[in-house]
Amino acid sequence: MRLRYRAQVNPASDPLRQLRYLYRVPLLVWHLLIDLPLTLLATALPIHHVRLRDGERLDYRLIRAWQSGLMRVFGLRMRRVGAPLPGATVFVANHVSWIDIVALHSQRMMGFVAKREIAGWPFVGWLATRGETIFHQRGSTESLGGVLHEMLARLRAGRSVGVFPEGRTRDGHAVGPFHARIFLAAVEAGVPVQPVALRYGEHGSAQTVIAFAPNESFFANFLRLLGEPMRDAQAIFLEPIPSDGGEGRRRIAELARERIVAAMTEGTRD
């Protein structure tokens, strides 16, 4: 199913882009050279047993705060709709860009399953490794087996995992089919699957702007997004799907995708 969004705007046609770079680049440098070391130092302390009033670990809250700050540096005002489940959960979301990981991490701490190439990306690869990412070599059955094993271990230990079941980023026009095998870990661990719709811009109108342009590298996308206008972004946490309710992994994949597509198209119809 294809979604209806505006076509991507040519960055050269935006006369305010250079002005945004003038104040966002220093903000980014400060966030990386000052805020990030302070966050890493704080989370390196023995504070993982400290729980806040809502039950969240203090070190997780600090990481989420830093990720929220990074979203603001890029001009994205995050808004949460619904509530992420506590405890061991498999969170699944639509995938348009590298910033999806930052958006989800700003709302809930989870270890992501991501393609191995991300480990080599400047800055983001290092952050992904620090964020307990499980790297997967696409097309490798052996690698997928290792990923499922690691997912199952984390879920049984009470930790959460984030997955993009489309398997790759999209152009922002559609939510692709969900690969069912990645849901096997949830079924075997007996933990719920919670779909999350990531929408950028009003009613998702900026999906194609956030997405990678054809042949656009990570670095080019990073720089382009840094100069984009301020806009809202939503992480919509949808009705969870119990994995112990008799539904197989294929049906869970179908339900998760249906709920995300429905949330993405809400408010976009004429």
N, C-alpha and C positions, 0 to 999 in steps of 0.2 A: 504494500500500500504506500503510495506516494503522498507526502504531506505538502501543503501549499505554503510556501514562504517566499519572501521577496528575493529577487536575484541579488547576487553579491555586488556590492558597490565598489567601484574602482577607487582605491585609496588616494590616488593622485588628484581626484576631484574634491577632496576634503581640504579646504584651506586652513583648517584649525589643527591639522595633524601635527605639524611642526611645533605648534604651541604646546600640545599635549606632551610631546617628547621632552620639551624643555623642563617640565616639572615632574614627569613620571620617571624619567631616567634617574634623576637624583633620588627619588623615593625608592626605586628598585635597588639602587646601590646601597642605600641605608638599610633596607629590609634584608639584603643579603649579607652585608658586612657587619651590621650591628645587631639587628633583631635576631637573625638566624643563629649566630654564635651564642647569644644569651639564651635562646630557646634550647639549643643543644646542650649547653652547660647545665641548665636547670633540669632537663630530662635525664642527664647522666647521673644526677644525684639519686640517692636511694629513696625516691618519692613515689615509686610505682604502687606502693601499698596504701598511699594516702587517697582517700575517696572524698569527693565533694558531696554536698547535700543531696544531689540528684543521683548519686551512686557512681558517677563517672570518675575515672582515675585522673588525678591531677596532671600527670605527664601527658595524658591524652588530650586534656583540655588545653594545655599549652601548645601542643602541636596543632590542634584545630584553630587556635587563635592566630598562629603564624600563617596558616594556610588561608584563613579569612582575610588577613592583611594582604597577602599576595593577590587575592582576587580583587581587592580594592585598588591595588597598584595598577592593575590592568583595566580599571574602570568598570568592574562588574560588582553590582550590589546584590549579594546573595540573599535569597529569601527561602526559608524552608516552609513547605506545605506538608502537613501530616507529621508523623513522628517515626524516627527509625526505631526498630525493635532493639531492646537490650539483649545482652547475651549473645551466644553463638548464632549467627545468621549469615546466609549467603545473600548479599545485596547484588542485584543485577540492574544494569542501566544501559540506555542507548549511548552510542559512542560517536562523537564527531571530531574531537580534538584532544590533544594532550592535557588541556586545561580541565577536562572532565574529572581527572583524578584529583586535582586541586579542589574542584567544586565539591566533590563527595567527601574528601578529607576535611573540608571546612565544617561539615555537618556531623560526621560520625567517623571515628577511627576504625580503619579496616586495612587488612593487607590485601593488595590488589594482585590479580593475575594479569600480567602484561607481556607483550612481545619482548624477546630478548634484545632487540635492537635499541630499546629505550635505555638500557643500561649504559650504552655508549653516548647518549645524548648529553651535551654540556649542561651542567647544573641539574636538569630534571632527572637525568639518570642517577646522579649521586643522591638526590632527594628520594627517588623511588627506592633505592637500595636501603637507605636509612629508614624508610617507611614500611619495611618488611615486605616488599613486593616479591611475588613469586614469578620469576621470569620463565617464559615458555618459548621454545623454538618452534615457530609455526611450521606445520607440515610434518613434524616429527612425532610419530606415534610413541616413541620411547620417552620424549620430553613430556608429552601430554600425560603419560602414565605417572611420571614423577610429580607433575603438577597436581594431579588428582590425589596422589598419596600425601603430599604436603598439605593440601586443602583439608583432607580428612583429619590429619593429625591436629591441625589448628582448630578445627571445629570441635573436635572431641575434647580439646583443652579449654573450650569455652570462649575462643576468640572468633572474630568475624572475618569474612573474606568478601572482597568486592570483585565482580566479574563483569566484563563486557561481552555478552554471549554472541554478538555479531562477529566477533573474531578480528575485526579491523575497524578503523574509522570510516565514516561515510561522508558524503558530500553535503549532508544537512537536509537533503530533500526527502529522504525516506529512512525508515527503520528497517534494516535488513533482517533476514531470517536468523533465528537464534539456534546455535548449535546445542543439541540436547545433551551431548556427552558430558559437558562441563557441569551439568546439574547432578551427575551421579554422586558426587561427594556429599551433597545435601541429603540425598535419599539415603545413602549408607550411614550418614551421621545422625539422621533423624531430626535435622534442624530446619526451620522455616526458610523460605525464599521470599525476600521482599523486593518487588520491582521498584525502580526509581526512575522517573522521567526527568531528564535534564533539559530545561528550556532556557534559551538565551534570547533576550529581547522580549517585547510585549507579545504574549501568546506564541512565543517561539519564533518571532519574525526575523531573528538574527542567526538562526541555525547555520545558514549558508555562509554568513560572515565569519563565524567562529571556526567553521570547518576548514580543513586544508584545501586550498585551491589546487587545481590540476598541476602536478609536478612541483608543488610548493614544498620546500624543505622545512624541517622543524625550525631552524633558525629564522627563516623568512617568515614563517607563521608567527613565531614568538615576537618578532619585531613589529609585524603588522598589527597584531592584537594589542601591543603596547600603545599604539597610537589611535586606537578605536575610540569613538565617543563613549561617554558614560551610559550604561544601560543596566536594566534589571536582569537578574538570572534567578531561576527557580530550581530547587531540588524537591521534586514532588514524591514523597514517600507514600506508596500505594498499599492497598490491602495485601497483607502477606499471604503466601500460599504454603500451607502445611505440607511437608514432604512425607509425613507419616499418615496421610489421609487416604492412601490407596492409589493416588495418582502416580503414574510412572514419570520418568524424567522427560519424555517427549511431551506429555501433556502439561507438565509443569512449565516447560519451555514455551509452549503455545500460549498458556494462560498469562505468563509473565509478559510476553511480547504484546498480547492483546491489550493488557492493561496499560502498558506504556504507550502504545499507539493511540489508545483512547484519550489518555491524558495529554499527549502531544497535540492532538487535533482539537481538543476542547477550546472553544473560543476562536478558532481560525476559520470556521465556515462563514460564508457570506450570510 
